[in-house]
Amino acid sequence: MKDSVPTLVGDDTKCGFCTKSCPRMIEDYRPIYTEVFGDAERDSALGVFLQAYALRNADEKIRKRSQDGGVVTGLLLHLLDTEKIDGAIVSGIDPENPWHPMPQVATTSKEIIAASKSRYTRSANLVALAEAIKERKLKQLAVVGTPCHIQAVQRMRLAPLKRIDRAVVMTIGLFCSETFRFDDLMQQKIAGELGVPLEKLRKLDIKGKLLVYPRGAKESLKVPLKDLAQWVEPSCHYCTDFASDFADISVGGAGTPSKWSTVLARTERGQNLIEEMIAASKFLREEVSSEGLDMLRRIARPKVARQPP
Ligand SMILES: Cc1cc2nc3c(=O)[nH]c(=O)nc-3n(C[C@H](O)[C@H](O)[C@H](O)COP(=O)(O)OP(=O)(O)OC[C@H]3O[C@@H](n4cnc5c(N)ncnc54)[C@H](O)[C@@H]3O)c2cc1C
């Protein structure tokens, strides 16, 4: 990756692993559904899942530092505490460049917590997967990512590269409509037009509109999403996965009240982890209402049904 853009720096026609794992260089995901989930029934908008939960981190300090329910951060902290992982692939923040996402291998609670909240710009998280396995020799990893990251991990797992399959013990996918170009969204719109220097930006959220929370301000500044459409990353127009369909656990904010997360457990290992955390009172649990799930389907459908340009 050069400046967050995949760049061809060499050519090995015998290998082709980059093509085999690229989430955009595949037309038909149906064989992968079958490979991963067998003939399990698939929700046409949200993919295969065993159970839907509304969850919230019981530790209010962590929840407040997080984007929605603090579920992703909670899952990673629990995996680390119980020694089920020795590292997590997350999107951290470039120390030189406020709000600029940076792929990161987090091996401590502090690093996991520091990476919480959402950046709505592209983060090449999987660059850190290579670093974790090849350079840092970590053996048990959780990967957090948007649907494209999780698709790529799944494709890598199914290719005959067992090192990756063995090392990735949990995938946590985020719901995702799209990402935006950093220079346009963060520098031009937020720092420039809205006059919020990025070092003074506390939180960004997308709930029907882009909500911009400067530090110290009680109210958010609101930007209609149609104003941002021109800055969507071009590769997002080819994506038809909203809910990270191939993750062990998928997490998003839509479908549940504010400060909670909608969580889809897709695999047994994902569901066991969630149940373990509920039993240990680390997560508060509510039911996801059928209205909440229907709303989620309505949000997902335009992307899932999209015909790539
Ligand atoms: C680009 C993007 C688009 C999203 N779109 C939607 C949407 O349309 N609808 C919806 O319901 N939810 C969406 N989400 C998910 C939502 O914003 C929260 O991430 C999710 O609800 C988890 O909340 P949490 O409190 O459990 O996460 P936290 O505990 O705060 O943890 C967030 C995790 O996300 C990772 N992360 C942050 N930014 C990125 C990034 N750019 N790329 C990859 N990983 C990242 C961090 O490393 C961290 O581990 C989106 C997230 C992103 C990053």
The ligand as a Gaussian input file, in Angstrom:
#p B3LYP/6-31G(d) Opt

LIG

0 1
 C      -15.921000       3.193000       7.501000
 C      -17.021000       2.742000       8.432000
 C      -18.358000       2.793000       8.002000
 C      -19.382000       2.367000       8.862000
 N      -20.682000       2.414000       8.411000
 C      -21.681000       1.992000       9.216000
 C      -23.039000       2.039000       8.773000
 O      -23.332000       2.467000       7.656000
 N      -24.003000       1.589000       9.626000
 C      -23.703000       1.103000      10.876000
 O      -24.608000       0.703000      11.612000
 N      -22.426000       1.046000      11.316000
 C      -21.419000       1.480000      10.523000
 N      -20.113000       1.425000      10.958000
 C      -19.814000       0.768000      12.254000
 C      -19.907000       1.714000      13.433000
 O      -19.385000       2.985000      13.121000
 C      -19.093000       1.144000      14.645000
 O      -17.775000       0.830000      14.232000
 C      -19.706000      -0.128000      15.184000
 O      -21.039000       0.114000      15.591000
 C      -18.902000      -0.652000      16.381000
 O      -19.097000       0.192000      17.465000
 P      -18.306000      -0.097000      18.820000
 O      -18.654000       0.968000      19.807000
 O      -18.530000      -1.519000      19.194000
 O      -16.812000       0.083000      18.291000
 P      -15.506000       0.521000      19.082000
 O      -15.430000      -0.273000      20.346000
 O      -15.428000       1.992000      19.143000
 O      -14.370000      -0.030000      18.100000
 C      -14.289000       0.409000      16.770000
 C      -13.268000      -0.448000      16.041000
 O      -13.333000      -0.079000      14.662000
 C      -12.020000      -0.024000      14.124000
 N      -12.021000       0.997000      13.063000
 C      -12.218000       2.321000      13.194000
 N      -12.179000       2.935000      12.003000
 C      -11.929000       1.966000      11.081000
 C      -11.763000       1.969000       9.666000
 N      -11.829000       3.081000       8.932000
 N      -11.532000       0.788000       9.042000
 C      -11.449000      -0.355000       9.759000
 N      -11.588000      -0.431000      11.113000
 C      -11.845000       0.723000      11.752000
 C      -11.130000       0.366000      15.280000
 O       -9.865000      -0.187000      15.100000
 C      -11.852000      -0.232000      16.503000
 O      -11.277000      -1.465000      16.859000
 C      -19.070000       1.880000      10.147000
 C      -17.725000       1.852000      10.587000
 C      -16.716000       2.277000       9.741000
 C      -15.273000       2.238000      10.228000

